[in-house]
Amino acid sequence: MTIHRDLICSSHTISGVMPGGPVPARHGFEERVAACAAAGYTGMCLHFRDYRALKEAGHKDEDLREVLQRHGMRHVSLEFLVDWFLDGTDSEQARADEATLHAAARAYGADSFNIGSDFQGRGIPRAVMKERLAGLCRRAGNAGLKVALEIVPWSDVPDVETALDMIDGIDNAGLVVDSWHIFRGGVPLSEVERIPGDRIFCVQVNDAEETVHGALSEDTTRRKPCGEGVFDLDAFLDSLNRAGADVPVSVEIISPQFAALDVESAARGSIAGARRLVERHAARTSS
């Protein structure tokens, strides 16, 4: 088995805005899809926030799906749900976001979505988090969806051991394995190889310079295209391959420089290094 040569463009790579706020993508939907297709992407990870804005602007679900199909987007997923573990009045926005995400999945034909755990250090017991993740996954499963939990070093799921414990026993739960979080979080690649291949739902690649600027939550917004930093991305893909990962690779570059680019430049600039990376991997594993 080798890592897929198909490449997916993350929503943050092509949106033209920085993540973390309520502002939808700066570039139009078909503009983004067309630019990704022209650059060579065959899939997109789309943000439910942008779907909400498109619906408010009057776009029809069938038209959005037709755009993806016409441009050859074979792999479609969604991101990025947070605060799904809150209860009471604190959960109202998260439940509304979850409903929007399910509607977006139906519209786009997506089969999975990415989530983050507690980034705010609320101290919610692990048992409670696991119970609420099971509930989220149960609702997703009823809609035919898989749930991919991201390993993030400043969250309460900072490492492989914790991540595997969180998803244990939940059939439609898996993990997002992002090169930035693995390398900046100091997760050994031998730990990545412990993840069962069928539990790796999303692989994200990107690069970074050697120096960490500020807290990791700040430094994560200074990512670089693959091959322009210090991460050993060849070893990263090799470890995922040994784990048995069987998913396309998603390119996620978050930076003010990328957010400022026009949509065609963002698509071309993000895929070039990632394409060289997966081609090198294919050459190594086929020889």
C-alpha positions, 0 to 999 in steps of 0.5 A: 500500500502507498499513500494516495497520489490524489491531493485535497485542498483544505478550506484554510488553504484556499479561503483567502481569510484566516481561520478562527472567526465568523468571516466566510471565504473571501473567494467565491465558491465556484472560483475556489473549486475551479482554481483547485481543479486547474491546479490539479486537486481532486478533492476539497475539504470545505468549511460549514461556515462557508456553506451557511453563507452560501445558503444565506445568499440564496445558493441551491444545494443541487447547484453547489454539488454540480459545481464540485462534480463538474470540476472533478472533485471526487473527495469531499469532506467538511471542517471544522466543528468545535465545542461539540462537547459543551452542554446547556446554553453553552452548546447552542451554537455548537448544535446549530453548527452541527446541523449546518454541517450535516446539511452541508454534507448532504449538499456536497456529498461529503462522507466525513467531517473534522473536529477539534477537542477542547482548546481552552483548557476547560478541564472537562473529565476524559470520561465526559468527553468520550461520552459526548464524542460518542453522542456526536458520532452516533448522530453523525452515523445516523446521517452516514457520516464519519468523524475525524478527531484532530490531534492538537498539542495545546488541546486535551488530545495532544498525542496518539495515546489520548487520541486512540483512547478517545475514539476507542469503541466508536466505529465511525470515529477516526483521526486527523493526522496533521504534519504540523501538529505532529512535528510541533507537538513533538509526537514521535513518528513511531507513535504515528505508526501505532494508529490503525490504518483504518482509523486514519480518516484525514492526513494533512501536510504542510511545513514550517520554519525551524523557529517557533514564534510565540505559543503553538496556537499562534505559530500554527498560523505561520505555516509554509508550503511543503518543502519550504520548511524543516519538517521531515515530510518524507519520513512523515508519509513513510510512517503513515504508510507503515500504519496502513493509511489509505486516504488522499493527502490534504494540503493545509497551509494557514498563513497571512501570506496565503490568505492574501493571495489570489485564488489561483496563486493559492491553489498553484502555490499550495499543491506544487510542493505537496505533489513533489512529496507524494511523487517521491513517496510513490517512487520510494515505495514502488521500487 
